[in-house]
Amino acid sequence: MKIIITEKQAEKLLDQNIKCQCGHSWKKEMDDQDPYLCHMCGWDQKQKKYDDNKLIKFWRAYKK
């Protein structure tokens, strides 16, 4: 059986970029502990809520 999809659908299926509601986007990295967390505003794309604790933890580790 063949499945035909549009180019736009293929982009959504194959795209590794994650886009946040704040406008920031990034590529999903396998070694990232929180790949769905926006490091600009703290929105977690997977849980659909802000996670200030994870955002603060990220920036503290990033500055070291």
HULINUR-V892603 format. One line per field, one symbol per residue. ss: DSSP state (H for helix, E for strand, C for the rest). phi: phi as a letter, one per 40 degrees, with the letter a starting at -180 (. if undefined). burial: I if it has 9 or more other C-alpha atoms within 8 Angstrom, else O. A space follows every 10 residues. Layout:
ss = ???
phi = ???
burial = ???
//
This chain:
ss = CCCCCCHHHH HHHHCCEEEC CCCCEEECCC CCCCCCECCC CCEECCCCEE CHHHHHHHHH HHHC
phi = .bbbbccccc cccccccbbc cchcbaccbc cccbcccccc bgcccccfac bcccccdccc cccc
burial = OOOOOOOOOI OOOOOOOIOI OOOIIOOIOO OOOOOIIIOO OIIIIOOOOO IOOIIOOIIO OOOO
//
